[in-house]
Amino acid sequence: MASKEEIRGCHRARRAKLTPALLESAGAGIARHGLAWATGLAGGSPGTFAAYLGVGSEPPTVPLLAALHEAGHRVLLPVCEPGLALSWVYWTPASEFVRSRYAPIQEPVGERHGTAVMQDTRGIFLPATAVDYSGNRIGQGGGYYDKVLALLAAFLPPGAPASDGGLLPPLPTAAVVYEDEVLPAGSIPAEPFDRKVAGALTPAGLLPLQPR
């Protein structure tokens, strides 16, 4: 089995070869299918969703953010804090961005909210470089999302079932990847602190995973 670092490096090299036309097409597909997923989760009413800003050769998410906003949904974007913590800022098309102090990403400017804001969130769009059909995810290597997904367990209703052993977050999750980054079950090494995801959002559609 390839290591996480090997898989991440391979996929980043492949992403670097994508043309602007392919990125534009991918962004449109992610926006269309991501909005459909959000609409279903919110029951056709406006809701709040956590997402992120995809940059460079990452799967483009700006069209998705715009589509969610235009549909009346509220959008939360992450801000990196010390200790691998994340806070969240509500995004609009007028939001400004600054370079993060702790990670190589752009972050929105605005009032920061802690993990408790997720109590009103219907679902989370997650960054990833690969996922497998077992629900395992490879992120960017920082560990921020594994930590915040673990913290979400504190917001599970008392007595809620955890048939997945507690590894699946209590909110619906979709990792945003390209089609060839969805790997066969068991392809990604899983460590005790890793948190699984329930779906993969690709330009071609949303693929349900089977965390186990």
C-alpha positions as CSV (number, residue, x, y, z in Angstrom):
1,M,0.0,0.0,0.0
2,A,1.3,3.4,-0.9
3,S,1.8,5.9,1.9
4,K,-0.3,9.1,2.3
5,E,2.7,11.2,1.2
6,E,3.2,9.1,-1.9
7,I,-0.5,9.3,-2.9
8,R,-0.6,13.0,-2.1
9,G,2.5,13.8,-4.1
10,C,1.3,11.7,-7.1
11,H,-2.0,13.5,-7.2
12,R,-0.5,16.9,-6.8
13,A,1.8,16.3,-9.8
14,R,-1.2,15.2,-11.9
15,R,-3.2,18.3,-10.8
16,A,-0.3,20.6,-11.8
17,K,-0.8,19.4,-15.5
18,L,-4.5,20.5,-15.7
19,T,-5.2,23.2,-18.2
20,P,-7.3,26.3,-17.5
21,A,-10.1,24.9,-19.6
22,L,-10.2,21.7,-17.6
23,L,-10.2,23.6,-14.3
24,E,-13.1,25.8,-15.5
25,S,-15.1,22.8,-16.5
26,A,-14.3,21.1,-13.2
27,G,-15.5,24.1,-11.3
28,A,-18.8,24.2,-13.1
29,G,-19.5,20.5,-12.4
30,I,-18.5,20.9,-8.7
31,A,-20.8,23.9,-8.4
32,R,-23.8,22.1,-10.0
33,H,-23.5,18.8,-8.1
34,G,-22.5,20.5,-4.8
35,L,-25.5,22.8,-4.9
36,A,-27.8,19.9,-5.6
37,W,-26.3,18.1,-2.5
38,A,-26.8,21.2,-0.4
39,T,-30.3,21.7,-1.6
40,G,-31.2,18.2,-0.6
41,L,-29.7,18.5,2.8
42,A,-31.5,21.8,3.5
43,G,-34.8,20.4,2.3
44,G,-35.1,23.2,-0.3
45,S,-34.8,26.0,2.3
46,P,-31.8,28.2,2.9
47,G,-29.1,26.6,5.1
48,T,-25.6,27.1,6.3
49,F,-22.7,25.2,4.8
50,A,-19.0,25.1,5.6
51,A,-16.7,25.1,2.6
52,Y,-13.2,26.3,1.6
53,L,-11.4,28.2,-1.1
54,G,-9.8,26.0,-3.7
55,V,-6.8,27.6,-5.3
56,G,-4.3,26.8,-8.0
57,S,-4.8,23.3,-9.4
58,E,-7.1,22.2,-6.5
59,P,-10.6,21.4,-7.5
60,P,-12.1,24.9,-8.0
61,T,-14.7,25.9,-5.4
62,V,-15.3,29.5,-6.2
63,P,-18.2,28.7,-8.5
64,L,-19.6,26.4,-5.7
65,L,-19.4,29.2,-3.2
66,A,-21.1,31.6,-5.6
67,A,-23.9,29.1,-6.4
68,L,-24.5,28.4,-2.7
69,H,-24.8,32.2,-2.0
70,E,-27.0,32.8,-5.0
71,A,-29.4,30.1,-3.8
72,G,-29.7,31.8,-0.4
73,H,-27.4,29.6,1.7
74,R,-24.9,31.0,4.2
75,V,-21.3,30.0,3.6
76,L,-18.6,29.5,6.3
77,L,-14.9,29.5,5.3
78,P,-12.1,28.4,7.6
79,V,-9.3,30.4,9.2
80,C,-6.3,28.6,10.6
81,E,-5.5,29.3,14.2
82,P,-2.6,28.2,16.5
83,G,-2.6,24.5,17.6
84,L,-4.1,23.2,14.4
85,A,-7.5,24.8,15.3
86,L,-9.9,26.3,12.8
87,S,-12.3,29.2,13.2
88,W,-14.9,30.2,10.7
89,V,-15.9,33.4,8.9
90,Y,-19.2,33.9,7.0
91,W,-18.3,34.5,3.3
92,T,-20.1,36.6,0.7
93,P,-18.9,37.6,-2.8
94,A,-17.8,40.9,-1.3
95,S,-15.5,39.2,1.2
96,E,-11.8,40.1,1.2
97,F,-9.0,37.6,1.6
98,V,-5.6,37.7,3.3
99,R,-2.7,35.2,3.4
100,S,-2.9,32.9,6.4
101,R,-0.3,33.2,9.1
102,Y,-0.2,29.5,9.7
103,A,-0.9,27.7,6.4
104,P,-0.3,28.4,2.6
105,I,-3.9,29.4,2.0
106,Q,-6.0,32.6,1.6
107,E,-8.4,33.3,4.4
108,P,-11.5,35.5,4.6
109,V,-11.5,38.7,6.6
110,G,-14.4,39.0,9.1
111,E,-15.7,38.0,12.5
112,R,-14.4,34.6,13.6
113,H,-16.6,31.9,15.0
114,G,-15.6,28.8,16.9
115,T,-16.6,25.2,16.3
116,A,-19.9,25.8,18.1
117,V,-21.1,27.6,14.9
118,M,-21.3,24.2,13.3
119,Q,-24.5,23.4,15.3
120,D,-26.4,25.4,12.7
121,T,-24.5,23.9,9.7
122,R,-26.2,21.4,7.4
123,G,-23.0,20.0,5.8
124,I,-19.3,20.4,5.2
125,F,-17.4,20.5,1.9
126,L,-13.8,19.4,2.7
127,P,-10.5,19.8,0.9
128,A,-8.8,16.5,0.0
129,T,-6.1,15.2,-2.4
130,A,-7.7,11.7,-2.4
131,V,-10.4,9.6,-0.8
132,D,-11.2,5.9,-1.0
133,Y,-14.5,4.0,-0.9
134,S,-13.9,3.1,2.7
135,G,-14.3,6.8,3.6
136,N,-10.6,7.5,4.2
137,R,-9.4,10.9,3.2
138,I,-6.0,12.4,2.5
139,G,-6.0,16.2,3.1
140,Q,-3.2,18.7,2.6
141,G,-1.1,17.3,5.4
142,G,-1.7,19.9,8.0
143,G,-4.2,18.0,10.2
144,Y,-6.6,20.9,10.7
145,Y,-9.7,19.1,9.5
146,D,-9.1,15.8,11.3
147,K,-9.0,17.9,14.5
148,V,-12.1,19.9,13.8
149,L,-14.1,16.9,12.6
150,A,-13.2,15.2,15.9
151,L,-14.4,18.2,17.9
152,L,-17.7,18.0,16.1
153,A,-18.5,14.8,18.0
154,A,-19.2,17.1,21.0
155,F,-22.3,18.3,19.2
156,L,-23.8,14.9,18.7
157,P,-27.2,14.6,20.3
158,P,-27.2,12.5,23.5
159,G,-27.6,8.8,22.7
160,A,-27.0,9.3,18.9
161,P,-25.8,6.0,17.3
162,A,-22.2,5.7,16.2
163,S,-22.2,2.5,14.1
164,D,-19.0,3.7,12.4
165,G,-17.1,3.6,15.7
166,G,-17.3,7.3,16.2
167,L,-15.0,8.0,13.2
168,L,-17.7,9.6,11.0
169,P,-18.5,13.2,11.9
170,P,-22.1,14.0,13.0
171,L,-22.6,16.4,10.1
172,P,-22.8,15.3,6.4
173,T,-19.4,15.5,4.7
174,A,-18.3,15.6,1.1
175,A,-14.6,15.7,0.2
176,V,-14.0,17.7,-3.0
177,V,-11.7,15.8,-5.5
178,Y,-11.3,15.0,-9.1
179,E,-12.8,11.8,-10.4
180,D,-9.5,9.9,-10.6
181,E,-8.8,10.7,-7.0
182,V,-11.6,8.5,-5.7
183,L,-9.7,5.2,-5.0
184,P,-10.7,1.6,-4.2
185,A,-11.7,0.8,-0.7
186,G,-8.7,0.3,1.6
187,S,-6.3,2.2,-0.7
188,I,-5.5,4.9,1.9
189,P,-3.7,4.1,5.2
190,A,-5.9,5.0,8.1
191,E,-4.5,6.2,11.5
192,P,-6.4,6.4,14.8
193,F,-6.8,10.1,14.6
194,D,-8.1,10.1,11.0
195,R,-11.8,11.1,10.5
196,K,-13.8,9.5,7.7
197,V,-16.0,11.2,5.1
198,A,-19.3,10.1,3.8
199,G,-19.1,11.3,0.2
200,A,-16.8,12.5,-2.6
201,L,-17.9,15.5,-4.6
202,T,-16.3,15.4,-8.1
203,P,-17.0,17.4,-11.3
204,A,-19.0,14.4,-12.5
205,G,-21.2,14.1,-9.4
206,L,-21.5,13.1,-5.8
207,L,-20.2,9.6,-5.0
208,P,-21.4,8.0,-1.7
209,L,-18.6,6.3,0.3
210,Q,-19.0,3.5,2.7
211,P,-17.1,4.3,5.9
212,R,-16.1,1.2,7.8
